[in-house]
Amino acid sequence: MQLSPRLLRVLAILLAALPPRCCAGHHADSSSTVAGDRPSPPCSPADRAALLGFKAGVAVDTTGILATWAGGDCCGAWEGVTCDAATGRVVALQLEAPKAEVGRHYMQGVLSASLGGLEFLEALVVRDMARIAGAIPAALARLTRLRQLYLEGNMLSGAIPRSLALLRSLQYLSLAGNRLDGQLPPELGAVSGLEQINVARNRLSGAVPPSYENLSRLAYLDLGSNLFSGAVPGFLGQLKNMALVDLSNNSFSGEIPASLCTLRSLTDLSLSHNKLGGQIPTQMGTLRSLNSLAMDGNMLVGPIPASLLGLQKLWYLNLSGNGLSGPLPTGAGIALPSMVSMDLSRNRLTGDIGQLLRSLSVNRTSPQIVLAQKLEHLDVSENKIAGALPDLARGAGLRWLDISGNAIGGQIPSSISKLSGLERLDMSRNRVRGTIPASMAEMVRLRWLDLSRNELVGRIPDNFTRLTGVRHASFRGNKLCGQIPQARPFNLFRAAAYAHNLCLCGKPLPACRKIW
């Protein structure tokens, strides 16, 4: 029978979608063959007993996975079990809760020490089971062929066993999202093949062991959301394969080591919410591969290095909640062409808001600002920025603009309506004067509008009745007068949203006199 081209394409897609051979084997059932017509052997009795030991340690299983663990051949229809077709030995155990209906699918029980009997195991994954508790069995150290150990999203507690250092074939280790405590085992520094360590969202403490400088292949280090302390290890700069470093939400202190700036493959760096001080190393502008840089919630001081604006691949920058000072970096040429989200809020930065926006413009020769379509979030609130908003030619991609709590003056340009994708606009607590442009009624995607505590005069434009999607608005503390737009949602906001003006009237305030 000749297969149609369409059917051949479908078969090719299905074959490409099959999972790769895990470790040295593949899932085998009773119909699979080896070396021609010779049937695959059933799973090893020792492996079957080890798996049943795990099943016995699970009191409740709402995932339905363990219900398939019946019959004599665990290499047949036992979900999550992968065998080597030539030997019948279990080479992978992958148990993951279904993503749908989060919270309803879980396993309640413990990790049985019997798993240490799966001597040919190369991958062990017990992920997002939520109620697998107790300690990590020291018996897992017997799995000398293990390359992948993922025990994420459970309720495991106690210390990370030092005996895991005996897993000399281990490449990927993730124990994230548990209740582990104690310190990182220094012995893991001897597992030279480790490429990933993820212990985020636990209760681990202490310093990063100096022995980890020997992990020359390490590319992914996530220690976020723990209780780690001490200095950020300078030896991280020696690990040239490093692509991700996340030390956020800990108690690391001291200065940011300049050695981090030698990691040419680094794409993601997060040092957020620690106790780091000193200045941002000027050498950070050499991290040409950087996509994401987060250092918010520290005690950093000094200027923002102008070299950061040369990072062509940077799409996320968060330096908020520090003590940074000096002028906003403006750079030369097209600055940050890949930028999606920039947050410089809650610092002591000075400079001109117009110059900052011009540095983010894709057309420096035009007198009007043309913001890149990629830019979605810009927050420079709570600084000492001055100047006036410039004319805008385009910026439909921007969804969040917060310039509140500065010293910005001038008038609101009517071209602000070019920010047609804006959902949140906060210009409160500045020195903005003049009237509110009626063109702002074209910004129909607005959900949050705050123009409070400025020097605005005139009326709230009647055509604001078109802004039906606004859920929060405040005009308080200006010099506005006239009737509030008498339509939803503006006539339903609390009176406080219009307080401390000259003579606003109409619901929710008292009715206007006939003169209005």
C-alpha positions as a printed NumPy array, in Angstrom:
array([[  0.   ,   0.   ,   0.   ],
       [  1.34 ,   3.407,  -0.964],
       [  1.046,   6.095,   1.719],
       [ -0.168,   9.537,   0.694],
       [  2.225,  12.498,   1.143],
       [ -0.147,  13.975,   3.759],
       [ -0.101,  10.771,   5.812],
       [  3.672,  10.612,   5.57 ],
       [  3.907,  14.161,   6.944],
       [  1.604,  13.251,   9.848],
       [  3.71 ,  10.186,  10.664],
       [  6.873,  12.279,  10.559],
       [  5.365,  14.791,  12.986],
       [  4.282,  12.025,  15.366],
       [  7.728,  10.435,  15.295],
       [  9.375,  13.801,  15.965],
       [  7.077,  14.336,  18.939],
       [  8.125,  11.107,  20.634],
       [ 10.243,  11.648,  23.768],
       [ 13.96 ,  11.076,  23.285],
       [ 15.504,   7.845,  24.448],
       [ 15.96 ,   8.327,  28.145],
       [ 19.371,   7.327,  29.212],
       [ 20.32 ,   4.11 ,  27.37 ],
       [ 16.896,   2.575,  26.876],
       [ 13.264,   3.072,  25.948],
       [  9.838,   2.114,  27.192],
       [  9.155,  -1.509,  26.415],
       [  5.932,  -3.479,  26.355],
       [  5.171,  -7.144,  25.822],
       [  5.121,  -6.729,  22.046],
       [  8.523,  -5.077,  21.635],
       [ 11.369,  -7.048,  20.176],
       [ 15.133,  -6.988,  20.362],
       [ 17.49 ,  -8.163,  17.653],
       [ 14.763,  -9.162,  15.237],
       [ 11.986, -11.355,  16.614],
       [ 13.39 , -11.989,  20.061],
       [ 10.908, -10.567,  22.64 ],
       [ 12.031,  -8.02 ,  25.2  ],
       [ 12.618,  -9.432,  28.656],
       [ 10.152,  -8.523,  31.419],
       [ 11.303,  -6.08 ,  34.031],
       [ 13.721,  -7.258,  36.67 ],
       [ 12.039,  -8.703,  39.797],
       [ 14.361,  -6.542,  41.896],
       [ 13.236,  -3.401,  40.06 ],
       [  9.575,  -4.381,  40.345],
       [  9.984,  -4.88 ,  44.093],
       [ 11.673,  -1.466,  44.427],
       [  8.813,   0.23 ,  42.575],
       [  6.186,  -1.538,  44.66 ],
       [  8.073,  -0.343,  47.748],
       [  7.588,   3.209,  46.539],
       [  3.911,   2.559,  45.851],
       [  3.481,   1.194,  49.368],
       [  4.82 ,   4.48 ,  50.748],
       [  2.046,   6.451,  49.031],
       [ -1.174,   6.48 ,  51.03 ],
       [ -3.228,   8.6  ,  48.614],
       [ -2.814,   9.049,  44.862],
       [ -5.278,  11.336,  43.115],
       [ -3.191,  11.431,  39.923],
       [ -4.224,   7.906,  38.947],
       [ -0.653,   7.045,  37.997],
       [ -0.099,   4.281,  40.531],
       [ -3.389,   2.617,  39.58 ],
       [ -1.592,   1.458,  36.433],
       [  1.082,  -0.261,  38.492],
       [ -0.49 ,  -3.702,  38.352],
       [  0.553,  -6.984,  36.804],
       [  3.89 ,  -8.68 ,  36.748],
       [  5.688,  -6.683,  34.086],
       [  6.559,  -3.142,  35.196],
       [  7.985,  -2.52 ,  31.72 ],
       [  4.539,  -2.924,  30.243],
       [  1.779,  -0.478,  31.1  ],
       [  3.16 ,   1.01 ,  34.332],
       [  2.84 ,   4.744,  33.806],
       [  6.006,   6.743,  34.339],
       [  8.305,   3.708,  34.153],
       [ 10.851,   3.405,  31.345],
       [ 12.886,   0.249,  30.771],
       [ 15.86 ,  -0.7  ,  28.685],
       [ 14.398,  -2.945,  26.004],
       [ 17.489,  -5.109,  25.886],
       [ 17.812,  -5.846,  29.6  ],
       [ 14.405,  -5.18 ,  31.154],
       [ 16.017,  -2.941,  33.777],
       [ 14.259,   0.279,  34.816],
       [ 16.266,   3.251,  33.599],
       [ 13.833,   6.096,  34.277],
       [ 11.022,   6.848,  36.713],
       [  9.108,  10.008,  35.868],
       [  6.084,  10.895,  38.007],
       [  4.528,  14.306,  37.39 ],
       [  1.162,  15.623,  38.519],
       [ -1.128,  16.691,  35.666],
       [ -1.091,  20.454,  35.174],
       [ -4.862,  20.692,  34.775],
       [ -6.904,  21.344,  37.9  ],
       [ -3.91 ,  22.279,  40.033],
       [ -4.349,  21.211,  43.643],
       [ -6.595,  18.237,  42.916],
       [ -3.844,  15.953,  41.67 ],
       [ -1.233,  14.865,  44.198],
       [  0.42 ,  11.956,  45.957],
       [  0.401,  11.842,  49.727],
       [  3.13 ,   9.782,  51.319],
       [  6.908,   9.476,  51.479],
       [  9.814,   8.663,  49.196],
       [ 10.597,   5.055,  49.948],
       [ 14.208,   4.061,  50.488],
       [ 13.425,   1.108,  48.204],
       [ 14.067,   3.416,  45.234],
       [ 17.744,   2.944,  45.993],
       [ 17.322,  -0.556,  44.619],
       [ 16.819,   0.664,  41.046],
       [ 20.509,   0.237,  40.354],
       [ 20.269,   0.977,  36.608],
       [ 18.205,   4.156,  37.06 ],
       [ 19.462,   7.152,  35.116],
       [ 16.559,   9.583,  35.653],
       [ 14.378,  10.004,  38.757],
       [ 11.613,  12.611,  38.568],
       [  8.952,  13.111,  41.249],
       [  7.584,  16.534,  40.405],
       [  4.686,  18.656,  41.724],
       [  3.158,  15.904,  43.822],
       [  2.547,  18.472,  46.593],
       [  2.19 ,  16.039,  49.514],
       [  5.2  ,  13.756,  49.201],
       [  6.809,  14.472,  52.569],
       [  9.574,  13.243,  54.83 ],
       [ 13.295,  13.171,  54.217],
       [ 15.184,  12.505,  51.009],
       [ 16.297,   8.87 ,  51.466],
       [ 20.047,   8.484,  51.865],
       [ 19.603,   5.24 ,  49.932],
       [ 19.368,   7.258,  46.715],
       [ 23.167,   7.447,  46.9  ],
       [ 23.19 ,   3.858,  45.615],
       [ 21.937,   5.048,  42.206],
       [ 25.418,   5.411,  40.783],
       [ 24.172,   5.663,  37.177],
       [ 21.781,   8.533,  37.965],
       [ 22.166,  11.59 ,  35.733],
       [ 18.924,  13.425,  36.518],
       [ 17.361,  13.893,  39.966],
       [ 14.256,  16.084,  40.054],
       [ 12.305,  16.103,  43.327],
       [ 10.516,  19.42 ,  42.823],
       [  7.251,  20.746,  44.189],
       [  6.76 ,  18.381,  47.102],
       [  6.87 ,  18.658,  50.906],
       [ 10.257,  17.066,  51.482],
       [ 11.952,  18.197,  54.682],
       [ 15.204,  17.811,  56.563],
       [ 18.704,  18.272,  55.208],
       [ 20.01 ,  17.525,  51.728],
       [ 21.842,  14.202,  52.223],
       [ 25.597,  14.548,  51.968],
       [ 25.611,  11.091,  50.444],
       [ 24.238,  12.526,  47.19 ],
       [ 27.863,  13.404,  46.486],
       [ 28.35 ,   9.704,  45.712],
       [ 26.253,  10.181,  42.565],
       [ 29.294,  10.899,  40.414],
       [ 27.282,  10.625,  37.161],
       [ 24.786,  13.29 ,  38.278],
       [ 24.32 ,  16.2  ,  35.874],
       [ 20.968,  17.743,  36.824],
       [ 19.825,  18.244,  40.418],
       [ 16.61 ,  20.038,  41.357],
       [ 15.095,  19.959,  44.829],
       [ 13.139,  23.197,  44.416],
       [  9.846,  23.935,  46.123],
       [ 10.144,  21.793,  49.236],
       [ 10.753,  22.407,  52.951],
       [ 14.398,  21.445,  53.107],
       [ 16.606,  23.096,  55.721],
       [ 20.227,  23.068,  56.8  ],
       [ 23.13 ,  23.986,  54.565],
       [ 24.268,  23.043,  51.086],
       [ 26.458,  19.916,  51.322],
       [ 30.069,  20.917,  50.554],
       [ 30.586,  17.383,  49.262],
       [ 28.55 ,  18.178,  46.134],
       [ 31.534,  20.178,  44.944],
       [ 33.152,  16.84 ,  44.063],
       [ 30.4  ,  15.943,  41.55 ],
       [ 32.323,  17.484,  38.686],
       [ 29.702,  16.749,  36.015],
       [ 26.953,  18.836,  37.622],
       [ 25.407,  21.236,  35.131],
       [ 22.355,  22.315,  37.134],
       [ 21.662,  22.948,  40.815],
       [ 18.196,  24.208,  41.71 ],
       [ 17.25 ,  24.349,  45.382],
       [ 14.975,  27.405,  45.183],
       [ 12.007,  27.916,  47.515],
       [ 13.228,  25.961,  50.524],
       [ 14.524,  26.925,  53.984],
       [ 18.215,  26.409,  53.368],
       [ 20.749,  28.651,  55.089],
       [ 24.446,  29.391,  55.435],
       [ 26.97 ,  30.333,  52.782],
       [ 27.628,  28.814,  49.384],
       [ 30.385,  26.225,  49.972],
       [ 33.775,  27.222,  48.512],
       [ 34.095,  23.688,  47.105],
       [ 31.512,  24.6  ,  44.454],
       [ 34.243,  26.447,  42.578],
       [ 35.199,  22.995,  41.251],
       [ 31.888,  22.639,  39.379],
       [ 33.385,  23.794,  36.095],
       [ 30.444,  22.54 ,  34.019],
       [ 27.778,  24.303,  36.072],
       [ 25.475,  26.352,  33.839],
       [ 22.382,  26.822,  36.026],
       [ 22.431,  27.841,  39.694],
       [ 19.163,  28.75 ,  41.404],
       [ 19.318,  29.362,  45.158],
       [ 16.394,  31.784,  45.211],
       [ 13.927,  32.173,  48.099],
       [ 15.928,  30.615,  50.908],
       [ 17.821,  31.913,  53.933],
       [ 21.341,  31.946,  52.474],
       [ 23.773,  34.562,  53.757],
       [ 27.369,  35.676,  53.387],
       [ 28.995,  37.188,  50.321],
       [ 28.048,  36.468,  46.732],
       [ 30.781,  33.968,  45.8  ],
       [ 33.439,  35.587,  43.65 ],
       [ 34.391,  32.179,  42.269],
       [ 31.176,  32.145,  40.211],
       [ 33.116,  34.195,  37.688],
       [ 35.361,  31.173,  37.107],
       [ 32.445,  28.984,  35.983],
       [ 32.523,  29.99 ,  32.339],
       [ 29.509,  27.887,  31.282],
       [ 27.179,  29.725,  33.636],
       [ 23.995,  30.864,  31.913],
       [ 21.658,  31.481,  34.867],
       [ 22.423,  32.703,  38.389],
       [ 19.48 ,  33.33 ,  40.725],
       [ 20.358,  34.294,  44.305],
       [ 17.2  ,  36.349,  44.903],
       [ 15.21 ,  36.55 ,  48.132],
       [ 18.018,  35.638,  50.514],
       [ 20.304,  37.557,  52.875],
       [ 23.476,  37.825,  50.799],
       [ 25.508,  40.888,  51.759],
       [ 28.595,  42.789,  50.687],
       [ 29.227,  44.101,  47.194],
       [ 28.483,  42.551,  43.833],
       [ 31.718,  40.849,  42.736],
       [ 33.077,  42.235,  39.488],
       [ 34.078,  38.682,  38.561],
       [ 30.441,  38.007,  37.585],
       [ 31.009,  40.329,  34.652],
       [ 33.355,  37.81 ,  33.032],
       [ 30.542,  35.3  ,  32.415],
       [ 30.127,  35.757,  28.683],
       [ 27.377,  33.101,  28.433],
       [ 25.269,  34.572,  31.244],
       [ 21.687,  35.25 ,  30.122],
       [ 19.852,  35.645,  33.45 ],
       [ 21.145,  37.255,  36.645],
       [ 18.909,  37.868,  39.654],
       [ 20.254,  39.273,  42.917],
       [ 16.914,  40.767,  44.013],
       [ 15.906,  41.246,  47.636],
       [ 19.151,  40.707,  49.457],
       [ 21.343,  43.049,  51.519],
       [ 23.842,  43.951,  48.83 ],
       [ 25.545,  47.351,  48.964],
       [ 28.127,  49.306,  47.04 ],
       [ 27.85 ,  50.285,  43.406],
       [ 26.794,  48.369,  40.322],
       [ 30.014,  47.249,  38.623],
       [ 30.582,  49.279,  35.47 ],
       [ 31.839,  46.073,  33.789],
       [ 28.278,  44.749,  33.643],
       [ 27.999,  46.361,  30.256],
       [ 30.276,  43.599,  28.937],
       [ 27.652,  40.89 ,  29.57 ],
       [ 26.541,  40.882,  25.944],
       [ 24.394,  37.747,  26.276],
       [ 22.339,  39.107,  29.166],
       [ 18.551,  38.93 ,  28.704],
       [ 17.369,  39.573,  32.262],
       [ 18.995,  41.603,  35.062],
       [ 17.272,  42.013,  38.436],
       [ 18.939,  43.695,  41.411],
       [ 15.904,  45.302,  43.051],
       [ 15.361,  45.474,  46.789],
       [ 18.961,  45.922,  47.889],
       [ 21.053,  48.814,  49.222],
       [ 22.947,  49.684,  46.062],
       [ 24.184,  53.257,  45.683],
       [ 25.823,  55.435,  43.071],
       [ 24.917,  55.854,  39.417],
       [ 23.482,  53.391,  36.935],
       [ 26.404,  52.53 ,  34.627],
       [ 25.814,  53.963,  31.163],
       [ 27.318,  50.755,  29.778],
       [ 24.086,  48.908,  30.631],
       [ 22.417,  50.707,  27.746],
       [ 24.714,  48.869,  25.357],
       [ 23.204,  45.469,  26.17 ],
       [ 21.456,  44.697,  22.916],
       [ 19.736,  41.523,  24.152],
       [ 18.52 ,  42.846,  27.509],
       [ 14.717,  42.712,  27.708],
       [ 14.141,  42.869,  31.489],
       [ 15.829,  45.335,  33.852],
       [ 14.784,  45.866,  37.474],
       [ 16.873,  48.117,  39.714],
       [ 14.018,  49.377,  41.891],
       [ 14.103,  49.826,  45.648],
       [ 17.749,  50.791,  46.072],
       [ 19.602,  54.019,  46.837],
       [ 20.815,  54.677,  43.305],
       [ 21.482,  58.324,  42.501],
       [ 22.799,  60.542,  39.763],
       [ 21.282,  61.212,  36.347],
       [ 19.313,  58.688,  34.353],
       [ 21.542,  56.933,  31.824],
       [ 20.732,  58.076,  28.311],
       [ 23.503,  56.538,  26.223],
       [ 24.168,  57.034,  22.554],
       [ 22.703,  55.391,  19.506],
       [ 19.75 ,  53.035,  19.876],
       [ 19.666,  52.073,  23.534],
       [ 18.268,  48.765,  24.753],
       [ 16.513,  47.759,  21.513],
       [ 15.173,  44.539,  23.034],
       [ 13.771,  46.141,  26.208],
       [ 10.335,  44.911,  27.299],
       [ 10.277,  45.894,  30.984],
       [ 12.33 ,  48.555,  32.8  ],
       [ 11.799,  49.36 ,  36.485],
       [ 13.987,  52.058,  38.061],
       [ 11.459,  53.077,  40.72 ],
       [ 12.124,  53.969,  44.361],
       [ 15.622,  55.349,  44.008],
       [ 17.129,  58.862,  44.058],
       [ 17.683,  59.259,  40.356],
       [ 17.691,  62.662,  38.694],
       [ 17.633,  63.75 ,  35.077],
       [ 15.064,  64.545,  32.418],
       [ 12.122,  62.282,  31.62 ],
       [ 12.22 ,  63.426,  28.01 ],
       [ 15.846,  62.401,  27.599],
       [ 15.111,  58.967,  29.045],
       [ 12.243,  58.416,  26.624],
       [ 14.379,  59.663,  23.77 ],
       [ 17.069,  57.137,  24.692],
       [ 14.402,  54.439,  24.303],
       [ 13.215,  55.817,  20.962],
       [ 13.896,  53.84 ,  17.813],
       [ 14.174,  57.034,  15.774],
       [ 16.595,  59.537,  17.259],
       [ 16.362,  61.928,  14.287],
       [ 12.64 ,  62.617,  14.762],
       [ 11.582,  65.407,  17.164],
       [  8.821,  63.059,  18.322],
       [  9.428,  59.95 ,  20.409],
       [  8.921,  56.61 ,  18.663],
       [  8.944,  53.921,  21.357],
       [  9.822,  50.394,  20.329],
       [  6.863,  48.07 ,  19.927],
       [  8.544,  45.646,  22.343],
       [  8.545,  48.083,  25.282],
       [  5.596,  47.173,  27.532],
       [  6.499,  48.309,  31.06 ],
       [  8.291,  51.481,  32.188],
       [  8.37 ,  52.496,  35.864],
       [ 10.532,  55.383,  37.104],
       [  8.298,  56.377,  40.036],
       [  9.576,  57.68 ,  43.377],
       [ 12.727,  59.398,  42.151],
       [ 13.785,  63.02 ,  41.595],
       [ 13.263,  63.137,  37.86 ],
       [ 12.301,  66.456,  36.26 ],
       [ 11.563,  67.714,  32.752],
       [  8.358,  67.358,  30.782],
       [  6.765,  64.602,  28.767],
       [  7.772,  65.062,  25.112],
       [  5.633,  64.631,  22.015],
       [  5.04 ,  61.   ,  21.188],
       [  4.717,  59.628,  17.68 ],
       [  4.182,  55.977,  18.463],
       [  4.202,  53.607,  21.419],
       [  1.252,  51.261,  21.08 ],
       [  3.154,  48.434,  22.739],
       [  3.479,  50.248,  26.086],
       [  1.021,  48.879,  28.64 ],
       [  2.359,  50.334,  31.915],
       [  3.772,  53.832,  32.423],
       [  4.417,  55.028,  35.982],
       [  6.22 ,  58.356,  36.433],
       [  4.597,  59.209,  39.773],
       [  6.371,  60.785,  42.739],
       [  8.893,  62.889,  40.821],
       [  9.347,  66.567,  39.906],
       [  8.059,  66.314,  36.342],
       [  6.464,  69.5  ,  35.029],
       [  5.151,  70.793,  31.736],
       [  1.836,  69.843,  30.235],
       [  0.381,  66.523,  29.241],
       [  0.987,  66.367,  25.475],
       [ -2.095,  65.568,  23.413],
       [  0.071,  63.011,  21.619],
       [ -0.034,  60.864,  24.759],
       [ -3.016,  59.241,  23.045],
       [ -0.47 ,  57.545,  20.767],
       [  0.141,  55.21 ,  23.709],
       [ -3.018,  53.432,  22.626],
       [ -2.137,  50.141,  24.32 ],
       [ -1.684,  51.722,  27.75 ],
       [ -3.535,  49.969,  30.565],
       [ -1.96 ,  51.792,  33.526],
       [ -0.968,  55.457,  33.569],
       [  0.205,  57.021,  36.829],
       [  1.412,  60.629,  36.719],
       [  0.469,  61.475,  40.315],
       [  2.533,  63.603,  42.712],
       [  4.359,  65.697,  40.155],
       [  4.167,  69.306,  38.944],
       [  2.229,  68.752,  35.766],
       [  0.14 ,  71.764,  34.782],
       [ -2.286,  72.799,  32.072],
       [ -5.45 ,  71.022,  31.008],
       [ -6.214,  67.334,  30.592],
       [ -6.144,  66.604,  26.826],
       [ -9.456,  65.389,  25.427],
       [ -7.412,  63.098,  23.164],
       [ -6.816,  60.829,  26.177],
       [-10.331,  59.485,  25.607],
       [ -8.815,  57.51 ,  22.722],
       [ -6.859,  55.407,  25.232],
       [ -9.709,  52.942,  25.569],
       [ -7.581,  50.181,  27.092],
       [ -6.897,  52.171,  30.262],
       [ -7.692,  50.333,  33.481],
       [ -5.789,  52.592,  35.92 ],
       [ -5.552,  56.37 ,  35.609],
       [ -3.998,  58.536,  38.324],
       [ -3.421,  62.247,  37.719],
       [ -3.719,  63.272,  41.365],
       [ -1.671,  65.897,  43.216],
       [ -0.524,  67.956,  40.266],
       [ -1.381,  71.482,  39.068],
       [ -3.96 ,  70.595,  36.432],
       [ -6.691,  73.111,  35.582],
       [ -9.884,  73.159,  33.546],
       [-12.375,  70.307,  33.244],
       [-12.217,  66.579,  33.15 ],
       [-13.037,  66.087,  29.451],
       [-16.656,  65.06 ,  28.848],
       [-15.569,  62.459,  26.298],
       [-13.875,  60.459,  29.067],
       [-17.193,  58.615,  29.112],
       [-15.556,  56.487,  26.384],
       [-13.095,  55.123,  28.956],
       [-15.508,  52.466,  30.165],
       [-12.793,  50.009,  31.161],
       [-11.208,  52.189,  33.862],
       [-11.305,  50.491,  37.257],
       [ -9.303,  53.049,  39.243],
       [ -9.084,  56.784,  38.674],
       [ -7.949,  59.706,  40.801],
       [ -7.987,  63.425,  40.003],
       [ -7.669,  64.668,  43.599],
       [ -5.378,  67.495,  44.644],
       [ -5.479,  69.582,  41.441],
       [ -7.252,  72.814,  40.394],
       [ -9.968,  71.23 ,  38.317],
       [-13.443,  72.624,  37.933],
       [-16.711,  71.69 ,  36.233],
       [-18.88 ,  68.615,  36.019],
       [-17.465,  65.137,  36.458],
       [-18.384,  62.951,  33.432],
       [-21.795,  61.604,  34.42 ],
       [-21.4  ,  58.051,  33.189],
       [-19.897,  54.829,  34.408],
       [-17.367,  54.433,  35.845],
       [-16.544,  58.083,  36.661],
       [-19.8  ,  58.835,  38.468],
       [-19.349,  55.706,  40.604],
       [-15.856,  56.274,  41.988],
       [-15.568,  57.419,  45.597],
       [-15.706,  61.129,  46.273],
       [-12.083,  60.969,  47.479],
       [-11.023,  60.487,  43.854],
       [-12.103,  64.095,  43.145],
       [-11.369,  65.785,  46.477],
       [ -9.22 ,  68.918,  46.952],
       [ -9.957,  70.575,  43.61 ],
       [-11.426,  74.026,  42.895],
       [-14.998,  73.316,  41.953],
       [-15.69 ,  69.837,  40.652],
       [-19.307,  68.779,  40.902],
       [-21.726,  66.061,  39.917],
       [-21.878,  62.498,  41.161],
       [-20.237,  61.323,  43.35 ],
       [-19.873,  64.944,  44.524],
       [-22.809,  67.31 ,  45.083],
       [-24.816,  68.296,  42.022],
       [-23.565,  71.16 ,  39.894],
       [-25.236,  74.533,  40.004],
       [-27.133,  75.52 ,  36.913],
       [-24.249,  77.69 ,  35.784],
       [-22.563,  74.468,  34.861]])
